[in-house]
Amino acid sequence: MPLTLRTHAAPALAHPHHAHRPGPDALRRRTGNARRSKAAALLASAVSVCLLAASAPATPLGVGDRLFPHLGNPGYDVASYDLSFTYPGSNSKPLTAVTTIDAWTTTELDRINLDFAHGEVRSVEVDGRPAAFTGAGEDLVVTPDEPLPGGSWMRITVRHTSDPVSAADRDGGWVRTADGLAMANQADVAHLVFPCNDHPSDKAMFTIRVTAPDGYTAVANGLPTEVDRVGRATTWTYRTQHPMATELAQVSIGRSTVLHRTGPHGLPVRDVVPAKDRAELEPWLKKTPAQLAWMEKKVGPYPFETYGILMASADTGFELETQTLSLFEKDLFTEPSYPKWYVESIMVHELSHQWFGDSVSPRTWSDLWLNEGHATWYEAQYAEEKAGHTLKARMKAAYGASDRWRAAGGPPAAPKPPKPGQKIGIFRANVYDGAALVLYALRQEIGRSSFESLERAWVQEHRDGTASTADFVHLASEISGRDLGGFLQGWLYGEKTPPMPGHPDWKAVAPAAARVK
């Protein structure tokens, strides 16, 4: 749904909450003065440039992602988001919201494109001054009162609504639960909730404030910093201590209970559950500290300030690794047909994403296999160690299906683009077990010791950053002591699955034969 533009310029309004960052405010004042001096000296040419820019139509931009060409925006690097939501007590009515973005410009900008749709924009300010704005596709295009030079600090404040009712042809963003709301922004729908640079290559710090009526509890990524009760409403404030991709943002609003426990090395663990289901869910929740310890033995220290599980009364069809607070359907834990070992392995899948996908985020969405392949790998290892379901048997089955998966969804590191309106369609078997099969082949080729060293080095070297498939191939080659580019080329990009080292008897089933069957 396109955003509704109520006005193109509005009076400046004081924003009571923002992240305090010493230095950038002073820098912004200095660059603002420099811009005004330069504009005065070159008045005629500046006016001419602005008139030309104003006359050009606004267009949606993107960072050139192969799978999502209009996702993200060039020209700036976001340092922090400050999100404020006011929940009206109904999950079918829009929330009022204020989004403040602090960012560096990387080039001169006479316009700023933000990803935003499915909400009403009420006003926009750039550095405290009213700015014109319009919509273009799923972009909010902002025109400041004067161009912003490259290398300058800017603050964009957008007052808007955030609609929890999904557009007819688009799922994701807010998830309506039985008692409130949660978020599921992967892969490309954070901008249905708040204005942002909606691509994992631009990670930033987050401050999230949620105001809700009495009886509701709000929890978000990171650690709580304030709880303010005024009248019949409460405002909760959370801040991240590590940068985060927009697709990993999480806000839970519901009639919830927050349960606290301690993980390895004193790590605070907090879980969010429907208050009425607390006792029923506790046997599952208490498993998290041991699972954290298990993962730390595999790949090293947990990378964030806290962890926990959000159990939502919602029918999503998936679980999601939102940073520091993974989203799960409550029914996964209450449906008796799911075996215990299976549920626990899915818990580990989302937990392992905190290292693979959250701390080390994909440079592009074609690098998704690095997220899902690793999470599937540790899910399978956990099932092997705890329940005897061997990794080898799972990988042999994956090998048999791999050619079919490649034909249907593309090779692991070059997935086929999603169909229109089905952008979650990139989450196919080729980036789950198909990608774990790549890791199995690599371990077979370089040996267990080198592979385990690679895994630890990967999450350490790229912690809090982004990384690509090429980065992984380079590090694997460095640690193994030989160039693995040729070996991994077929596994990552080939139409057919290469022979499995050490298992010449493994056979893939041809796609044509599978269709006949």
C-alpha positions in Angstrom: 0.0 0.0 0.0 1.5 3.4 -0.9 2.0 5.8 1.9 -0.5 8.6 2.4 1.0 12.1 2.2 -1.1 14.4 4.3 1.1 17.5 3.8 4.3 18.4 2.0 5.7 20.7 4.7 4.8 21.2 8.3 5.8 23.5 11.2 8.7 22.2 13.2 7.7 20.3 16.3 9.9 19.6 19.2 10.9 15.9 19.4 11.1 15.0 23.1 13.2 11.9 22.7 16.4 11.2 20.7 19.6 9.4 21.1 22.3 11.6 22.6 25.5 11.4 20.6 28.3 13.9 21.5 30.2 15.2 18.6 27.7 14.8 15.7 25.4 17.6 17.0 28.3 19.9 17.1 29.5 18.7 13.7 26.0 19.2 12.3 26.0 22.8 13.5 29.4 23.4 11.9 28.4 21.9 8.6 25.1 23.8 8.7 26.9 27.1 9.1 29.3 26.1 6.2 26.4 25.3 4.0 24.7 28.7 4.6 28.0 30.5 4.0 28.6 28.7 0.7 25.0 29.2 -0.4 25.4 33.0 0.3 28.6 33.1 -1.8 27.1 31.2 -4.7 23.5 32.3 -4.5 22.7 32.3 -8.2 24.1 28.9 -9.1 22.6 27.4 -5.9 19.2 28.7 -6.7 19.5 27.3 -10.3 20.5 23.9 -9.0 17.6 23.8 -6.5 15.1 24.8 -9.1 16.3 22.0 -11.4 16.2 19.5 -8.6 12.7 20.6 -7.6 11.4 20.2 -11.1 12.7 16.6 -11.5 10.2 13.9 -10.6 10.9 11.9 -7.4 11.9 8.3 -8.2 12.5 5.2 -6.0 16.1 4.3 -5.5 18.0 1.3 -4.3 21.4 0.0 -3.5 21.5 -2.4 -6.4 20.7 -5.6 -4.6 20.2 -8.3 -7.2 17.1 -9.8 -5.5 15.6 -6.5 -4.2 16.7 -3.7 -6.6 14.8 -0.9 -4.9 15.6 -1.9 -1.3 17.9 0.4 0.6 19.1 3.8 -0.6 22.4 5.3 -1.7 24.0 8.5 -0.5 24.1 8.1 3.3 25.1 5.7 6.1 22.7 5.5 9.0 24.3 5.6 12.5 21.2 5.3 14.6 17.4 5.0 14.7 15.2 6.4 17.4 11.7 4.8 17.1 8.7 5.9 19.2 5.4 4.1 18.9 2.1 4.8 20.7 -0.2 1.7 20.8 -3.9 2.6 21.0 -5.0 -0.6 22.7 -6.1 -2.2 19.4 -4.1 -4.2 16.9 -6.4 -3.1 14.1 -5.8 0.7 14.4 -2.6 2.5 13.3 0.0 3.4 15.9 1.2 7.0 16.0 5.0 7.1 15.6 8.0 9.3 15.4 11.2 8.0 13.6 14.4 9.9 14.0 17.4 8.9 11.9 20.9 10.1 12.4 23.2 9.5 9.5 26.3 10.6 7.6 25.9 11.7 4.0 28.4 9.9 1.7 27.8 12.2 -1.2 26.1 15.6 -1.8 22.3 15.1 -1.5 19.6 17.5 -2.7 17.1 14.7 -1.9 17.0 11.9 0.6 15.2 8.6 -0.2 13.9 6.6 2.7 12.2 3.2 2.4 8.6 3.6 3.7 5.2 2.5 2.8 1.9 1.5 4.4 1.6 4.6 6.7 0.6 8.2 6.7 3.4 10.8 6.8 2.4 13.9 8.8 5.6 15.9 8.7 9.3 15.6 8.0 12.2 17.7 9.3 15.9 17.7 8.3 18.2 19.1 10.9 15.2 20.6 12.7 13.9 22.4 9.7 10.7 21.5 7.9 11.3 19.6 4.6 9.2 18.8 1.6 8.3 15.2 1.0 6.5 13.0 -1.5 6.1 9.3 -2.3 7.7 7.3 -5.1 7.0 3.6 -5.2 7.8 2.4 -1.7 10.2 5.3 -1.1 9.6 8.5 0.9 11.5 11.2 -0.9 12.5 14.1 1.3 13.8 17.4 -0.1 15.6 19.5 2.5 15.6 23.3 2.3 19.1 23.3 1.0 21.4 20.5 -0.4 23.4 18.5 2.1 27.2 18.3 1.4 28.9 14.9 1.4 30.5 13.9 4.6 28.1 15.8 6.8 25.9 14.7 9.7 22.2 14.9 9.3 19.1 14.2 11.4 15.8 13.3 9.8 12.6 13.3 11.9 9.5 11.8 10.4 6.1 11.9 12.2 3.9 9.2 10.8 1.5 6.4 11.5 2.4 2.7 11.5 -0.5 0.4 10.3 -0.6 -3.1 11.8 -3.2 -4.3 9.2 -1.3 -5.9 6.4 -1.7 -4.6 2.8 -3.8 -7.0 0.7 -0.8 -8.2 -1.3 1.9 -8.0 1.3 2.6 -9.8 4.5 5.1 -9.0 7.2 6.0 -6.0 9.2 3.6 -5.9 12.2 2.3 -9.3 13.1 -1.1 -9.2 14.9 -1.2 -11.6 17.8 -4.1 -12.7 20.0 -3.3 -10.0 22.6 -1.3 -7.3 20.7 1.5 -7.0 18.2 5.0 -8.3 17.3 7.3 -7.7 14.3 8.5 -9.9 11.5 10.5 -7.7 9.1 12.5 -10.2 7.1 13.4 -9.8 4.4 12.2 -6.5 3.0 9.3 -5.2 5.1 10.7 -3.1 8.0 9.8 -0.1 5.9 6.1 -1.1 6.2 6.6 -0.3 9.9 8.9 2.7 10.0 11.0 4.9 7.6 14.5 3.5 7.2 17.3 2.4 4.9 15.9 -1.1 4.7 18.8 -3.2 3.6 21.1 -5.3 5.9 24.2 -3.7 4.5 23.4 -0.5 6.5 23.3 -1.6 10.2 22.8 1.0 12.9 22.1 1.4 16.6 18.5 1.5 17.8 16.6 3.2 20.6 13.0 2.0 20.7 10.2 3.6 22.8 6.7 2.1 23.1 3.8 3.6 24.9 0.8 1.4 25.7 -2.2 1.4 27.9 -2.3 -0.2 31.4 -2.4 -4.0 31.2 0.1 -4.2 28.3 3.8 -4.9 28.4 6.2 -3.8 25.7 9.6 -5.4 25.0 12.1 -4.6 22.2 15.6 -5.4 21.0 18.4 -4.7 23.5 18.2 -3.8 27.1 15.6 -1.7 29.0 16.7 1.7 30.1 13.6 3.4 31.3 10.0 2.7 32.3 7.8 5.8 32.7 4.2 5.6 33.9 2.0 8.5 33.2 -1.7 8.3 33.9 -3.1 5.1 32.4 -0.2 4.4 30.1 3.4 3.3 30.4 6.4 4.0 28.1 9.1 1.4 27.9 12.5 2.4 26.4 15.1 -0.1 25.0 18.5 0.4 23.5 20.8 -1.9 21.5 24.4 -2.1 22.4 25.4 -3.4 19.0 24.4 -2.4 15.5 21.4 -4.1 13.9 19.9 -4.5 10.5 16.4 -3.1 10.0 15.0 -6.6 9.2 15.9 -7.7 12.7 14.0 -5.1 14.7 11.5 -6.5 17.2 8.8 -4.9 19.2 6.4 -7.0 21.3 3.2 -5.4 22.7 0.8 -7.7 24.6 -0.6 -8.9 27.8 2.7 -10.5 28.5 4.9 -11.7 31.3 8.7 -11.1 31.1 10.7 -14.0 32.6 14.3 -13.5 33.6 17.1 -16.0 34.1 20.9 -16.0 33.7 22.9 -17.4 30.8 26.7 -18.2 30.4 29.0 -15.6 32.0 26.1 -13.8 33.6 24.3 -13.0 30.4 20.8 -11.6 31.1 18.2 -13.8 29.4 14.7 -12.6 29.2 11.7 -14.3 27.6 8.3 -12.8 26.7 5.3 -15.0 26.9 1.5 -14.6 27.2 0.9 -14.2 30.9 -1.7 -17.0 31.0 0.7 -19.5 29.4 3.7 -18.9 31.7 3.6 -22.2 33.5 3.0 -24.3 30.4 5.9 -22.7 28.5 8.5 -22.6 31.3 9.9 -26.2 30.6 10.9 -25.0 27.2 12.2 -21.6 28.2 14.6 -23.0 30.8 16.5 -24.8 28.1 18.0 -21.6 26.6 21.0 -21.1 29.0 22.3 -24.6 28.2 21.7 -24.1 24.5 23.7 -20.8 24.7 26.6 -22.7 26.3 26.4 -25.4 23.6 26.7 -22.8 20.8 29.5 -21.0 22.6 31.5 -24.2 22.6 31.0 -24.5 18.9 31.8 -20.9 17.7 32.8 -18.7 20.6 31.2 -16.1 22.9 27.6 -15.0 22.4 27.9 -11.7 20.5 25.2 -9.5 22.1 24.1 -8.0 25.4 21.1 -10.2 26.0 19.0 -13.0 24.5 15.5 -14.5 24.9 12.5 -15.9 23.2 9.3 -14.1 22.3 6.5 -16.7 22.2 3.6 -15.1 20.2 0.0 -16.2 20.0 0.0 -15.9 16.2 -0.1 -18.0 13.1 3.0 -17.0 11.1 4.2 -20.3 9.6 7.8 -19.4 10.6 10.1 -18.6 13.5 12.4 -15.5 13.2 15.9 -14.6 14.5 15.1 -11.0 15.5 18.2 -9.7 17.2 18.4 -10.6 21.0 14.8 -11.6 21.0 13.9 -14.5 18.6 10.2 -14.7 17.5 8.5 -18.1 17.8 4.9 -19.2 17.3 3.6 -20.3 20.7 2.0 -23.4 19.1 5.5 -24.8 18.2 5.8 -25.5 22.0 2.2 -26.6 22.7 1.4 -28.8 19.7 1.9 -32.4 20.9 2.7 -33.7 17.5 6.1 -32.0 17.3 8.8 -34.3 18.8 10.8 -32.8 21.7 14.1 -33.1 19.9 12.7 -31.3 16.8 11.4 -28.3 18.9 14.8 -28.0 20.7 16.7 -28.1 17.4 14.5 -25.3 16.0 15.3 -23.3 19.1 19.0 -23.8 18.4 18.5 -22.8 14.7 17.2 -19.3 15.7 19.8 -19.0 18.4 22.6 -19.7 16.0 21.4 -16.9 13.8 22.5 -14.5 16.5 26.0 -15.2 15.3 25.2 -16.1 11.7 22.9 -13.5 10.2 22.5 -11.0 13.1 26.1 -10.3 14.3 27.5 -11.1 10.9 24.8 -9.9 8.5 24.7 -10.6 4.8 26.2 -7.9 2.5 23.5 -8.6 -0.1 20.4 -10.9 0.0 22.2 -13.3 -2.3 24.4 -14.0 0.7 21.4 -15.4 2.5 22.9 -18.9 2.4 25.5 -17.8 4.9 22.6 -17.1 7.4 20.4 -20.1 6.8 23.0 -22.7 5.9 24.9 -22.1 9.1 21.7 -22.1 11.2 20.6 -25.3 9.6 24.1 -26.7 10.2 24.0 -26.2 13.9 20.3 -27.2 14.1 21.3 -30.5 12.6 24.4 -30.9 14.8 22.3 -30.4 17.9 19.8 -33.0 16.7 22.7 -35.4 16.2 24.3 -34.9 19.5 21.1 -34.7 21.6 18.8 -37.1 19.8 20.9 -39.3 17.5 19.6 -38.0 14.2 22.9 -38.0 12.3 24.2 -35.1 10.3 25.5 -37.5 7.7 22.1 -39.0 7.0 20.5 -35.6 6.7 23.2 -34.4 4.3 22.9 -37.6 2.2 19.2 -36.9 1.9 19.9 -33.3 1.0 22.4 -34.4 -1.6 19.7 -36.5 -3.3 17.4 -33.5 -3.5 20.0 -30.8 -4.2 19.7 -30.8 -8.0 15.9 -30.4 -7.7 16.3 -27.5 -5.3 18.8 -25.8 -7.6 16.5 -26.1 -10.5 13.6 -24.7 -8.5 15.3 -22.0 -6.6 18.8 -21.5 -8.0 22.1 -22.5 -6.5 22.7 -21.6 -2.8 24.7 -18.4 -3.4 22.7 -17.2 -6.4 19.0 -17.8 -5.5 16.4 -17.0 -8.1 14.6 -13.7 -7.5 11.2 -13.9 -5.8 8.0 -13.6 -7.7 6.1 -10.3 -7.4 4.3 -10.1 -4.1 6.1 -13.2 -2.8 9.4 -11.7 -1.6 9.7 -14.1 1.2 10.0 -16.7 -1.6 13.8 -16.5 -1.4 13.6 -18.6 1.7 13.7 -21.9 -0.2 15.2 -25.3 0.5 18.3 -24.4 -1.5 19.4 -21.8 1.2 18.6 -24.1 4.1 19.6 -27.8 3.7 21.1 -27.0 0.3 23.4 -24.4 1.9 24.2 -26.7 4.9 25.3 -29.3 2.2 27.9 -26.8 1.0 29.3 -26.5 4.5 29.3 -30.3 4.8 31.2 -30.6 1.5 33.7 -27.9 2.7 34.3 -29.8 6.0 34.8 -33.0 4.0 37.4 -31.2 1.8 39.4 -29.3 4.4 38.9 -31.5 7.5 37.1 -31.0 10.7 39.8 -29.0 12.5 40.2 -26.4 9.8 36.5 -26.1 9.3 35.9 -25.5 13.0 38.7 -22.9 13.0 37.0 -21.2 10.1 33.6 -21.0 11.9 35.2 -19.4 14.9 37.2 -17.0 12.8 34.3 -16.0 10.6 32.1 -14.8 13.5 35.0 -13.1 15.2 36.4 -11.2 12.2 33.0 -10.0 11.0 31.3 -9.4 14.3 28.9 -6.4 14.3 29.4 -6.1 10.5 28.4 -7.4 7.2 30.1 -10.0 5.0 29.7 -11.6 1.6 30.1 -15.0 0.0 33.5 -13.8 -1.4 34.6 -13.0 2.1 33.8 -16.5 3.3 35.6 -18.1 0.4 38.6 -15.9 1.1 38.7 -16.8 4.8 38.2 -20.5 4.1 41.2 -20.4 1.7 43.3 -18.5 4.2 42.6 -20.9 7.1 43.0 -24.1 5.0 46.2 -22.9 3.4 45.0 -23.3 -0.2 42.8 -21.6 -2.8 39.3 -23.0 -2.4 37.7 -20.7 -5.0 37.6 -23.4 -7.7 36.3 -26.1 -5.3 33.5 -23.9 -3.9 32.5 -22.3 -7.3 30.4 -25.3 -8.3 28.9 -25.8 -4.8 27.8 -22.2 -4.5 26.9 -21.3 -8.1 26.6 -24.5 -10.2 23.4 -25.6 -11.8 24.3 -29.2 -10.8 25.5 -30.5 -7.4 29.2 -31.4 -7.5 30.4 -34.8 -6.3 30.6 -35.0 -2.5 34.2 -35.5 -1.2 34.5 -38.8 0.6 31.1 -40.1 -0.6 31.4 -41.0 -4.3 28.3 -43.2 -3.9 26.0 -40.3 -3.1 23.7 -39.5 -6.1 21.4 -36.6 -6.8 18.0 -37.2 -8.3 17.6 -35.3 -11.7 14.9 -32.6 -11.7 13.1 -34.2 -14.7 12.9 -37.5 -12.9 11.5 -35.8 -9.8 8.8 -34.2 -11.7 7.7 -37.4 -13.4 7.7 -39.1 -10.0 
